[in-house]
Amino acid sequence: MGNPGTPDPGVSQRDGDSGANFEKGIEVNMATVVVGGHSRNVGKTSVVVGLIESLREMQWTAVKITQFGHGICSAHGEPCDCAINDEDHTWAVTQELSRSSGTDTSRFLAAGAIRSLWVRTRQGRLAEAMPRLRRELETDGNFIIESNSIVGFLRPNLYLTVLDHGTADFKESARTFLDRADAVLLHSESADLVPNWGAVSLKLIQGKPVFPVTPDAYVTGELVEFVRNSLMRQRALN
Protein backbone atom coordinates (compact mmCIF):
# COMPACT_ATOMS: atom_id res chain seq x y z
CA MET A 1 0.00 0.00 0.00
CA GLY A 2 1.42 3.44 -0.90
CA ASN A 3 4.51 3.92 -3.04
CA PRO A 4 6.84 1.12 -4.06
CA GLY A 5 10.12 1.04 -2.22
CA THR A 6 8.88 2.63 1.00
CA PRO A 7 8.61 0.68 4.27
CA ASP A 8 4.83 0.09 4.27
CA PRO A 9 3.82 3.76 4.03
CA GLY A 10 0.14 2.81 4.10
CA VAL A 11 0.31 2.71 7.90
CA SER A 12 3.47 2.21 9.90
CA GLN A 13 3.79 2.62 13.64
CA ARG A 14 6.18 4.23 16.07
CA ASP A 15 7.39 2.12 18.96
CA GLY A 16 6.11 3.17 22.34
CA ASP A 17 3.10 3.15 24.59
CA SER A 18 -0.13 1.57 23.42
CA GLY A 19 -2.30 4.51 24.49
CA ALA A 20 -4.55 5.46 27.37
CA ASN A 21 -7.67 3.64 28.54
CA PHE A 22 -10.83 5.54 27.78
CA GLU A 23 -14.26 5.44 29.28
CA LYS A 24 -16.61 3.23 27.27
CA GLY A 25 -20.15 4.04 26.26
CA ILE A 26 -19.51 7.64 25.12
CA GLU A 27 -21.54 8.46 22.03
CA VAL A 28 -19.47 9.21 18.93
CA ASN A 29 -20.88 11.92 16.69
CA MET A 30 -18.68 11.58 13.58
CA ALA A 31 -17.47 15.16 13.31
CA THR A 32 -14.44 16.59 11.52
CA VAL A 33 -12.67 19.70 12.81
CA VAL A 34 -9.77 21.23 10.87
CA VAL A 35 -7.24 23.61 12.43
CA GLY A 36 -5.07 25.62 10.06
CA GLY A 37 -2.96 28.74 10.18
CA HIS A 38 -1.14 31.17 7.92
CA SER A 39 2.44 30.23 8.83
CA ARG A 40 4.66 27.89 10.80
CA ASN A 41 4.91 28.28 14.56
CA VAL A 42 1.67 30.22 15.03
CA GLY A 43 0.24 27.62 17.41
CA LYS A 44 -1.78 25.22 15.25
CA THR A 45 -0.54 22.14 17.11
CA SER A 46 -1.20 23.78 20.49
CA VAL A 47 -4.77 24.54 19.45
CA VAL A 48 -5.33 20.92 18.42
CA VAL A 49 -3.84 19.70 21.72
CA GLY A 50 -6.01 22.10 23.71
CA LEU A 51 -9.22 21.06 21.95
CA ILE A 52 -8.43 17.37 22.43
CA GLU A 53 -7.84 17.96 26.15
CA SER A 54 -11.00 20.04 26.56
CA LEU A 55 -13.29 17.80 24.52
CA ARG A 56 -12.12 14.32 25.54
CA GLU A 57 -15.67 13.01 25.25
CA MET A 58 -15.26 13.28 21.46
CA GLN A 59 -12.66 10.48 21.53
CA TRP A 60 -10.71 12.16 18.75
CA THR A 61 -8.58 10.61 16.07
CA ALA A 62 -5.99 13.33 15.48
CA VAL A 63 -4.24 13.81 12.14
CA LYS A 64 -1.26 16.03 11.35
CA ILE A 65 -0.57 16.71 7.68
CA THR A 66 2.89 17.87 6.65
CA GLN A 67 3.95 18.71 3.10
CA PHE A 68 7.71 18.59 2.65
CA GLY A 69 9.70 20.59 0.18
CA HIS A 70 12.54 19.78 -2.19
CA GLY A 71 14.98 17.20 -0.86
CA ILE A 72 12.87 15.96 2.07
CA CYS A 73 11.61 12.38 1.98
CA SER A 74 7.96 11.73 2.86
CA ALA A 75 8.78 8.26 4.16
CA HIS A 76 10.91 9.61 7.03
CA GLY A 77 10.48 13.38 7.15
CA GLU A 78 14.26 13.82 6.84
CA PRO A 79 16.67 14.93 4.07
CA CYS A 80 16.85 12.22 1.43
CA ASP A 81 18.44 12.19 -2.04
CA CYS A 82 15.66 9.97 -3.40
CA ALA A 83 13.09 12.75 -2.78
CA ILE A 84 14.83 14.99 -5.32
CA ASN A 85 14.81 12.96 -8.53
CA ASP A 86 12.35 10.07 -8.24
CA GLU A 87 8.76 9.33 -7.32
CA ASP A 88 9.38 6.60 -4.75
CA HIS A 89 8.73 8.61 -1.61
CA THR A 90 5.86 10.98 -2.40
CA TRP A 91 3.70 10.19 0.64
CA ALA A 92 3.47 8.16 3.82
CA VAL A 93 1.07 7.70 6.74
CA THR A 94 2.38 6.82 10.20
CA GLN A 95 0.39 5.89 13.28
CA GLU A 96 1.85 7.27 16.51
CA LEU A 97 1.84 4.95 19.51
CA SER A 98 4.01 6.82 22.02
CA ARG A 99 2.58 9.43 24.38
CA SER A 100 6.04 10.48 25.56
CA SER A 101 8.26 11.02 22.50
CA GLY A 102 7.60 14.77 22.36
CA THR A 103 6.54 14.81 18.69
CA ASP A 104 3.38 16.67 17.69
CA THR A 105 1.53 13.41 17.09
CA SER A 106 2.71 12.14 20.48
CA ARG A 107 1.33 15.29 22.08
CA PHE A 108 -2.06 14.50 20.55
CA LEU A 109 -2.10 11.11 22.29
CA ALA A 110 -0.91 12.59 25.57
CA ALA A 111 -3.76 15.12 25.38
CA GLY A 112 -6.33 12.33 25.10
CA ALA A 113 -6.69 11.38 21.43
CA ILE A 114 -7.51 7.70 20.94
CA ARG A 115 -5.46 7.57 17.72
CA SER A 116 -2.88 9.85 16.14
CA LEU A 117 -1.73 9.81 12.52
CA TRP A 118 1.01 11.72 10.69
CA VAL A 119 0.43 12.19 6.96
CA ARG A 120 3.49 13.33 5.02
CA THR A 121 3.54 14.25 1.34
CA ARG A 122 5.77 16.11 -1.02
CA GLN A 123 4.77 19.72 -1.51
CA GLY A 124 1.59 19.98 -3.57
CA ARG A 125 1.07 16.20 -3.66
CA LEU A 126 -1.52 15.74 -0.91
CA ALA A 127 -3.98 14.37 -3.49
CA GLU A 128 -1.83 11.24 -3.80
CA ALA A 129 -2.28 10.43 -0.11
CA MET A 130 -6.01 11.19 -0.06
CA PRO A 131 -7.29 7.69 -1.00
CA ARG A 132 -5.46 6.28 2.04
CA LEU A 133 -6.59 9.12 4.28
CA ARG A 134 -10.20 8.91 3.07
CA ARG A 135 -10.32 5.28 4.19
CA GLU A 136 -9.45 6.49 7.67
CA LEU A 137 -12.01 9.29 7.56
CA GLU A 138 -14.76 6.92 6.44
CA THR A 139 -14.48 4.94 9.68
CA ASP A 140 -16.68 5.79 12.65
CA GLY A 141 -15.33 8.46 14.93
CA ASN A 142 -14.46 12.12 15.33
CA PHE A 143 -11.44 13.60 13.57
CA ILE A 144 -9.39 16.69 14.32
CA ILE A 145 -6.91 17.54 11.56
CA GLU A 146 -4.01 20.01 11.55
CA SER A 147 -3.83 21.33 8.00
CA ASN A 148 -5.00 24.00 5.59
CA SER A 149 -4.76 22.04 2.35
CA ILE A 150 -7.14 19.28 3.49
CA VAL A 151 -10.00 21.79 3.10
CA GLY A 152 -9.53 21.44 -0.65
CA PHE A 153 -10.46 17.76 -0.44
CA LEU A 154 -13.24 17.64 2.14
CA ARG A 155 -15.81 19.85 3.83
CA PRO A 156 -15.17 19.78 7.57
CA ASN A 157 -17.84 20.49 10.15
CA LEU A 158 -15.62 23.27 11.45
CA TYR A 159 -12.52 25.01 10.10
CA LEU A 160 -10.51 27.21 12.47
CA THR A 161 -7.59 29.34 11.31
CA VAL A 162 -4.81 30.76 13.52
CA LEU A 163 -3.52 34.21 12.54
CA ASP A 164 -0.68 36.35 13.90
CA HIS A 165 -0.46 39.93 12.61
CA GLY A 166 3.18 39.97 13.65
CA THR A 167 4.17 37.18 11.23
CA ALA A 168 4.55 38.35 7.64
CA ASP A 169 4.62 34.94 5.98
CA PHE A 170 1.25 33.78 4.63
CA LYS A 171 0.96 30.28 3.20
CA GLU A 172 -0.77 29.97 -0.14
CA SER A 173 -2.96 27.19 1.27
CA ALA A 174 -4.11 29.44 4.12
CA ARG A 175 -4.90 32.27 1.72
CA THR A 176 -6.82 29.97 -0.63
CA PHE A 177 -9.17 28.73 2.07
CA LEU A 178 -9.28 31.78 4.34
CA ASP A 179 -12.87 32.62 3.38
CA ARG A 180 -13.98 29.12 4.43
CA ALA A 181 -12.86 29.59 8.03
CA ASP A 182 -15.70 29.38 10.55
CA ALA A 183 -13.70 31.29 13.17
CA VAL A 184 -10.38 33.11 13.55
CA LEU A 185 -7.95 32.53 16.42
CA LEU A 186 -5.96 35.76 16.60
CA HIS A 187 -2.75 36.25 18.59
CA SER A 188 -3.76 38.97 21.03
CA GLU A 189 -0.27 40.49 21.41
CA SER A 190 -0.26 41.39 17.69
CA ALA A 191 -3.94 42.26 17.31
CA ASP A 192 -3.25 46.02 17.09
CA LEU A 193 -0.54 45.66 14.45
CA VAL A 194 -1.20 46.20 10.76
CA PRO A 195 -0.37 42.86 9.12
CA ASN A 196 2.10 42.88 6.23
CA TRP A 197 0.26 40.26 4.17
CA GLY A 198 0.41 41.83 0.74
CA ALA A 199 -2.51 40.75 -1.41
CA VAL A 200 -4.37 38.95 1.40
CA SER A 201 -7.71 40.69 1.98
CA LEU A 202 -9.02 40.82 5.54
CA LYS A 203 -12.50 41.17 4.03
CA LEU A 204 -12.37 37.38 3.65
CA ILE A 205 -12.80 37.00 7.41
CA GLN A 206 -15.05 39.98 8.09
CA GLY A 207 -17.93 39.10 10.40
CA LYS A 208 -16.42 35.81 11.52
CA PRO A 209 -16.06 35.03 15.24
CA VAL A 210 -12.62 36.00 16.56
CA PHE A 211 -11.07 34.34 19.62
CA PRO A 212 -7.92 35.83 21.17
CA VAL A 213 -5.07 33.41 21.82
CA THR A 214 -1.79 33.72 23.69
CA PRO A 215 1.16 31.31 24.06
CA ASP A 216 -0.16 30.55 27.54
CA ALA A 217 -3.76 29.98 26.43
CA TYR A 218 -4.24 28.83 22.86
CA VAL A 219 -7.63 27.35 23.78
CA THR A 220 -10.03 29.32 25.97
CA GLY A 221 -13.32 28.28 27.51
CA GLU A 222 -15.11 30.49 24.99
CA LEU A 223 -13.46 28.68 22.08
CA VAL A 224 -14.29 25.26 23.55
CA GLU A 225 -17.95 26.23 23.91
CA PHE A 226 -17.99 27.60 20.36
CA VAL A 227 -16.65 24.31 18.98
CA ARG A 228 -18.95 22.17 21.13
CA ASN A 229 -22.07 24.22 20.32
CA SER A 230 -21.26 24.41 16.60
CA LEU A 231 -20.91 20.63 16.36
CA MET A 232 -24.09 20.06 18.38
CA ARG A 233 -26.06 22.42 16.12
CA GLN A 234 -24.82 20.66 13.00
CA ARG A 235 -25.63 17.27 14.47
CA ALA A 236 -29.18 18.42 15.27
CA LEU A 237 -29.67 19.47 11.64
CA ASN A 238 -28.54 16.10 10.24
C-alpha atoms as one frame of an Amber mdcrd trajectory, in Angstrom:
protein
   0.000   0.000   0.000   1.419   3.444  -0.895   4.505   3.924  -3.039   6.837
   1.116  -4.061  10.123   1.045  -2.223   8.879   2.626   1.002   8.613   0.683
   4.273   4.830   0.086   4.273   3.818   3.764   4.031   0.144   2.808   4.103
   0.305   2.714   7.897   3.469   2.214   9.896   3.788   2.619  13.638   6.176
   4.232  16.074   7.390   2.117  18.960   6.112   3.173  22.337   3.105   3.149
  24.595  -0.129   1.572  23.422  -2.305   4.515  24.493  -4.549   5.462  27.368
  -7.668   3.642  28.543 -10.833   5.535  27.779 -14.257   5.440  29.283 -16.607
   3.234  27.267 -20.148   4.036  26.255 -19.510   7.637  25.117 -21.540   8.463
  22.026 -19.467   9.207  18.934 -20.881  11.922  16.691 -18.680  11.577  13.579
 -17.471  15.162  13.306 -14.438  16.585  11.521 -12.669  19.697  12.807  -9.766
  21.234  10.871  -7.236  23.612  12.432  -5.070  25.619  10.061  -2.957  28.738
  10.177  -1.142  31.173   7.924   2.438  30.228   8.834   4.664  27.889  10.797
   4.912  28.277  14.557   1.672  30.218  15.032   0.239  27.620  17.409  -1.782
  25.219  15.254  -0.544  22.141  17.113  -1.196  23.775  20.491  -4.771  24.537
  19.445  -5.328  20.919  18.421  -3.842  19.703  21.718  -6.014  22.096  23.714
  -9.220  21.058  21.955  -8.430  17.375  22.434  -7.836  17.960  26.151 -10.996
  20.044  26.563 -13.293  17.796  24.521 -12.124  14.319  25.540 -15.673  13.007
  25.247 -15.264  13.278  21.460 -12.656  10.478  21.526 -10.711  12.162  18.749
  -8.580  10.612  16.065  -5.986  13.334  15.482  -4.236  13.813  12.140  -1.255
  16.025  11.354  -0.572  16.709   7.676   2.891  17.869   6.653   3.952  18.713
   3.103   7.710  18.585   2.653   9.698  20.591   0.177  12.537  19.780  -2.193
  14.977  17.200  -0.864  12.872  15.960   2.069  11.608  12.381   1.983   7.963
  11.734   2.864   8.777   8.263   4.160  10.907   9.609   7.031  10.484  13.379
   7.147  14.259  13.821   6.839  16.666  14.935   4.070  16.848  12.221   1.432
  18.440  12.188  -2.041  15.658   9.973  -3.398  13.090  12.753  -2.782  14.831
  14.989  -5.325  14.806  12.959  -8.525  12.354  10.070  -8.243   8.759   9.328
  -7.321   9.379   6.600  -4.752   8.726   8.612  -1.615   5.862  10.981  -2.399
   3.698  10.191   0.641   3.473   8.160   3.821   1.069   7.702   6.740   2.384
   6.824  10.196   0.387   5.894  13.277   1.852   7.267  16.506   1.843   4.947
  19.511   4.015   6.817  22.015   2.582   9.429  24.377   6.043  10.485  25.563
   8.260  11.021  22.497   7.597  14.767  22.357   6.542  14.805  18.693   3.382
  16.668  17.694   1.532  13.414  17.095   2.707  12.143  20.480   1.332  15.293
  22.085  -2.055  14.499  20.550  -2.099  11.112  22.287  -0.913  12.592  25.574
  -3.758  15.122  25.378  -6.332  12.334  25.096  -6.688  11.376  21.427  -7.511
   7.699  20.944  -5.463   7.567  17.721  -2.885   9.853  16.142  -1.726   9.814
  12.516   1.008  11.724  10.693   0.425  12.186   6.958   3.487  13.334   5.023
   3.536  14.254   1.344   5.769  16.107  -1.022   4.766  19.724  -1.505   1.589
  19.982  -3.570   1.067  16.202  -3.656  -1.522  15.735  -0.909  -3.984  14.368
  -3.489  -1.828  11.239  -3.804  -2.276  10.434  -0.112  -6.011  11.189  -0.059
  -7.291   7.692  -1.003  -5.455   6.282   2.044  -6.593   9.122   4.279 -10.197
   8.906   3.069 -10.316   5.281   4.187  -9.448   6.487   7.675 -12.013   9.289
   7.565 -14.761   6.918   6.439 -14.480   4.942   9.681 -16.675   5.792  12.648
 -15.329   8.457  14.932 -14.457  12.121  15.328 -11.440  13.602  13.571  -9.388
  16.690  14.318  -6.912  17.539  11.557  -4.015  20.005  11.550  -3.833  21.330
   8.004  -5.003  24.000   5.588  -4.761  22.045   2.347  -7.135  19.281   3.494
  -9.999  21.786   3.101  -9.529  21.442  -0.648 -10.463  17.760  -0.444 -13.241
  17.644   2.142 -15.807  19.854   3.830 -15.174  19.777   7.574 -17.844  20.487
  10.147 -15.616  23.272  11.454 -12.523  25.015  10.099 -10.506  27.211  12.473
  -7.589  29.340  11.312  -4.808  30.760  13.520  -3.518  34.213  12.536  -0.683
  36.345  13.896  -0.464  39.933  12.608   3.178  39.970  13.649   4.173  37.184
  11.235   4.550  38.352   7.636   4.625  34.937   5.976   1.253  33.783   4.628
   0.962  30.281   3.198  -0.774  29.973  -0.137  -2.959  27.189   1.266  -4.112
  29.437   4.119  -4.905  32.273   1.715  -6.816  29.970  -0.626  -9.170  28.728
   2.073  -9.281  31.784   4.337 -12.869  32.623   3.380 -13.978  29.121   4.425
 -12.855  29.592   8.027 -15.696  29.379  10.551 -13.701  31.286  13.169 -10.381
  33.112  13.552  -7.946  32.529  16.418  -5.959  35.760  16.605  -2.753  36.254
  18.588  -3.763  38.974  21.033  -0.270  40.492  21.411  -0.259  41.391  17.694
  -3.942  42.260  17.311  -3.255  46.016  17.089  -0.538  45.660  14.453  -1.203
  46.202  10.763  -0.369  42.862   9.119   2.095  42.881   6.229   0.264  40.262
   4.172   0.406  41.832   0.739  -2.513  40.751  -1.412  -4.372  38.950   1.398
  -7.706  40.693   1.985  -9.020  40.824   5.535 -12.498  41.169   4.030 -12.373
  37.381   3.649 -12.800  37.004   7.412 -15.053  39.984   8.090 -17.934  39.103
  10.400 -16.423  35.805  11.516 -16.057  35.034  15.239 -12.616  36.002  16.560
 -11.073  34.338  19.618  -7.921  35.830  21.168  -5.067  33.414  21.817  -1.789
  33.722  23.687   1.157  31.314  24.060  -0.164  30.554  27.542  -3.759  29.978
  26.430  -4.243  28.829  22.864  -7.627  27.354  23.780 -10.029  29.318  25.974
 -13.322  28.281  27.514 -15.110  30.486  24.988 -13.462  28.676  22.085 -14.289
  25.264  23.548 -17.946  26.232  23.908 -17.993  27.598  20.358 -16.649  24.314
  18.985 -18.955  22.166  21.127 -22.069  24.216  20.316 -21.260  24.408  16.598
 -20.908  20.630  16.365 -24.092  20.065  18.377 -26.060  22.419  16.115 -24.817
  20.662  13.000 -25.626  17.265  14.470 -29.182  18.418  15.271 -29.665  19.465
  11.642 -28.542  16.102  10.237
